[in-house]
């Protein structure tokens, strides 16, 4: 047990060193990348939860195998099986409790990630702004009929899907080692921009800021988005005709803290371990040996303390001796020999030719196991009925014999008289 404790401490220390030494990932830089990373981080916990449920399902099957082995009482002595049976209930209960907590926590985090992802979907569509409106006076006059709105795609959204090559997630490592230092998702958009461009003379383009708007002027107005306030009024004065300038900025918040809520929900899954359910296999002797129920049954059945109801520090030597006697030193025979025998327990099974007694096939499902258990009870009930009938017939026969004997005695007495 000391060796196991030392190994466990060494592993935890190494894991802590790895967590603190891992370089932090760079912040996400695109809407597609931010969304992708959130889902990848969530996947760490959905995978752990799935693995825990698979372990729990397997444990339930193995628990049924223990019940069958205990009921049949062969090929292993029942005193070897019962401590495992008791400890199994404790491990399964712990697993169920952790899965229940993880289900709720992961479901809550999934909702938060979904909300943030929805915003990133919107931001992806706004990556190129929302189009522009051009007013082209056309060299005629300064009147403004609808025909002079020559370009009008205001409200246009980006329609391409996310491309992995352009999501900015190169060299990003999403794992439990990097999770403690994972940066908060980037908002990407914090401001909306009024953008403008103006040519005073399309034939010989010139800035508009110091020239009158006339029949040759072309004015473009657009709506853009980005991170941080921008003010390009000075650049407008130097060359309003060269590009779309950000003339004014307005703070916008698409997230309303959705990205922070998602990040914190994911962090909490790792910090308080609710997203990391630790379900141990019933064949893991280290986990089994730590359960109070296993230790107590060993004291009762193998250590000569049938009246024991608690495990104390003074019982350690007796428990270790009982483990060596029943499962090999430090449980060396537990998995490969003890469980191998448990799974070879022969039980009644329904076949086309009738009921047969044989070991369940490896991987038999819970339905077959519970049916075998029911058949054991049915067989026992049948045997009890047969025994009761035999006993009844025997009593009737004895009574008849006694009656006959009494009758003969009365006849002899009558003849003598």
N, C-alpha and C positions, 0 to 999 in steps of 0.2 A: 504493500500500500504506500510505503514511503517513496518507493521508486516511481509509482504512478503520480504521486503528488509532485515530486521533483520534475518529472517530465511535463506535467500540466503547467507548472509555474514557468518552466523554461519556454514552453510554447507561447504562453500569454505574454512573457517578456519580449520574446522575439517579435510577436505580432504588434506589440505596442511600439517597439523600435521601428518596425516597418511602417507603421501608420505615421509616426512623427517624421520619418526621414523621406517619405515619398514627396516628390515635388508636386506642388499644386498645379492643377490644370489652368490653362489660360482661360479667361472669360469667353463665353460664346460671343460670336461676332455677327451672326446672321440669324434671321428669324427661323430658317430651316434648321440651322445648327443648334440653336437654343432649344427648339422643340424636340429635336432628335436626342439631345443630351438629357433632357428631363425624362423622356420615355426610357432611355437607357438606364438611368439611375433608378427609376421605378422598377425596371425589369430585374434589378438586383434582388429586390424584395419579393416580387411576385414569384421569381424562381425559387428563392429560399422557402417561401410558403408552399409552393407546389411540392418541393422535395420533402418538406415536413409532413404534408398530407399523404404522400406516397409511403413514407416510413411508417406513419400511423396506420395506414391500411394494411401494410405488411405485418405490423405488430399485432393487429387484430386477428389476422390469420394464424400467426404463430401462437397467440394466446389460446385460440381454439385448439391448436395442436397440443398445447400443454394440458388443457382440460381433458382432451381425449386420452392423452397418455396417463394422466392421473386417474381417470375413470377405469381404464383398462388395467393399469398397474403393472405393465410390462412393456418393453423388456427392462426398463429401469425401475429401480426401487422407488416407491412413491415418496419416500423421505428425501430423495434427490430432486424430485420434480416440484414438490410443494413450496420450497423456498423461492424457486424461480417463478412459480405461479403467483405467489404473494408479491414479489418484487415487480412482476410484470404489470400488475394492476396499478402500482404506484407510478411506474414510468409512463404508462398509457394515460393516466390521469394528468400528469404533468404536461404531456404532449398535447392533450386535448385543450387544456387551459391556455397553453401558449399559442396554439393554433387559433383558438377563439379570439384572443387578444390581437393576434396578428391580422386575422380576417378583418376586424373592425378598423385597425390602424391603416392597413394597406388600402382598404376600400376608401377611407377618408382621404388618403394621399392621392389615390387614383382620381378622385373627383377634383382635387386641387390641381393636379397636373393637367387634367382635361380642360379646366377653365383657363389655365395659363396657355396651353397649347392652342386653344381657340383664338386667343388674342394674337399669338404669333402667326396664326394663319392669316389674320387680317393684316398684320404688319408686313408679311411677305407680299401681299397684294398691293401694298403701298410703297414698295421699294423704289419704284420709279416715279413716285408722285401720282397725281391724279389728272394728268393731261394739261392742256392749255387752251386758251382762247386767243385768237389773233384778230385784230382789227386792221384791215388794209384799206386805206382810203383810195388807193388805186390811181392816184394822179389826177383825179377829176375835180372833186370838191370836198368840203368838210361835212357834207350831209352823211347821215349814218343809217342807211337802209339795212335790212337784214342781210342783204347780199354781201355786205362788206365784212361780215363775220366769216372770213374765209377759212379759218381753221378753228374748229370747236369740238374738242374731245374731252372737255372738262368732265371729271368723274370716271375717266378710264382707269381700269385697274390692271395690275400685272397678272397675267393668266397662266404663265408657265408653272409646271410643278417643281417641287424641290429637286435639285440635282446634287447627288452625293459629292461630286467633284467640286462643287462650289459652296458647300455648307460651312466651310471654315473649321471643320472638326479634325483636321489632320493632326496626328500625334497626341490626341486627347485620349486618356485612359480612364475608362469608367469601370471602377471596381471598388470593393470595400476598403481597399488600402488607400485609395485617393479620396474617398468620400468625406473624411473628416476635414479636409482642406478645400473641398469643392467650393468655388466662388459662386455667389448669387447670380442667377440668370440676368443678363443684360436687358435693360428696357428697350434699347435701340432707338426708339422714337420718344423724344421728350418735347418736341416743338413742331408746330406747323409753320410753314414759310409762305409768305406772299412773294412770288417770283415774277420778275418783269424783264422784258427786253424791248428796246425801242430803236428803230432806224429812222433817221430823219430824211434820208435820201437813198433809196434802194440802189439807184444807179451808181452812186458813189457813197457807200454807207458812212454815216457820221452819227455821233452821239446826239441824243435828244435833249440833254439836260440844259444846254445853252442855245438851243435852236427852237424856233416856234413850231408847234404842231401844225402841219399843213396837209395839203392834198396828197403829198408824197410820203407821209408818215405811215409806218407799220408798227403797231403796238401788240406785243404778246404778253399775256398774263396767265400765270399758272399757280398751282397749289402743290407744294412739296413738303416732305417730312424728313426729320433727322434728329440727331442727338445734340442737344445744346442750342442756346440762342445764337442766331447769326445776324449780322448787320453788315450788308455790303453796299450801303449808300455811297460811301466814298468811291468804291469801284464803279458804281453806276455813273458817277460824274466823269470818270476817266474813260469810260467806254460802254455806254448803255447798249450799244449795238453789237457787242462782241459775244454775249452769252446771256442766259437767264440769271439775273441777280436776285439774291434774297434781300428784299427791301424791308421786310418786317417779320418778326417772329412772335408766335403766340404759344405759350406753354400748354401742352396737352398731356393727358394721362389716360392711355388706353387700358392700362392694367388695373388701376385701383388696388394695387398691392397684390394682384393675383400671382405674379411671379414670385414675390416674397413668400406668400402663403404656401405655394407649392414647394419652394426650396426648404422652408422650415419644416414642413410635413415630412419631407424625405430625410432631412437631418435627424428629426426626432425618431424615425424608425431605427436608425443606427445607434443614436445616443442612448435611448432607454431600452434598446434591444427588442422592442415590440415587433419590429419587422424582421427579426432574426430568430424564429422559433427553433429551439434546440431539442429536437426529438431524437432520442437514442434508440437504436435497434435493440430488441430484446436479446439479441445474440451478442451484444456488446457487454462483455463481462465487467469491464470497468464501471460502466453506468449501473449495471445490475447490482454490483457489490456495494455501491454507495447508498442503495435504498434501505430505509429503516425496516421495511417489511421483510426483505430478504434476510437481513441480519437477524431479526427477531426469530424468524422461522428456523434459521440455522441453530440458534441457541436452544430452541424448543426441541428440535428433532435430531440434531446431530451433536450437540454439545452437552447433553445431559441436564438441561435446565427446562423441563417441560412447563414449569409454572412461570417462566419469565414473561414479563409484559412490557419491558423497556430495555433499551440497549445503553449500557454505560461504558465509560472509558476502560473499566476493569475487564470488560468482556472481549476486548480486542484480540487477545491471545487465543481465547476459546473459538472465536469466529474464524481467525486465520487457520487454526488447526482443523476446524470443520470444513473450511473451503478446500484445504489440501486433501482431506479425506474423501470428500464428495466430488470435487471438480478438478483435482490436480493442484499443484503448487501455484498460487496466484491465479487460479482458474485456467491453467494451461490446457485442460481437456474440455473446457466448457463449450467452445464453439464446434470444434471438429469432431468431438466424440459424443458429448452429452446431447447436443442438439441433433446430431446425426441419428442418434438412437430415438430421440423424441419423434422425429419426423418419419421414423420407420415403424411407429406404432401401428399394429394391425387392428383394423376396425371393420365392423359390418358395412357392406356396400351393396347397393342394388345393382344387379346385372341382369341381362336378358334371360339367363338360365336360372335366375333366382338370387338369393342373398349369398354373398361371398364375404369371407373375412380376409382382408389384405391391407397392406399399407396404402394410404392415399397417394396418388401420383404427385410428384413434385409440382408445386404451383397450383394445387387444388384450390378452388375458390371457397369462399365462406359458405356458400350454399351446400356444397358437398360435405364440408366439415360439420355443419349443424345437422344435416341429414344423418350423418354417421353417428352423431351424438344422440339424436332422437332414436335411432335404431338400437343403440346400446340400452337405452331406457326401456324401449319396447321389448327387447330381448329379456331384460331383467324382470319386467312385469309378467311376461309369458312364463318365465321360470318360476316366479313366485306363485302364479295361478296353478301351474302344474304341481308344485310342491304342496300347495294347499289342497288340491284335489286328491293327491296321493295320500296326504295325511287324513283327509276325510274318509277315503275308502278304507284306509288302515283302521281307523277308529270304528267304522261300521263293521268291518270284518271281526275285530276284537269283540265288539258288542254281541255280534251274532254267535261267536264262539262261546262267550260267557253265558248267553241265553240258553244255548244248546247244552252246555255243561250243567247249568242249573236245572234244566228240564230233565236231564238224565238222572240227576241226583234225586229229584222229586219222584221220578218213576221207581227208582230203587227203593226209596223210602216207603212208597205205597205198596210195593210187592211184599216187603218185609212185614208190613202191618197186615 
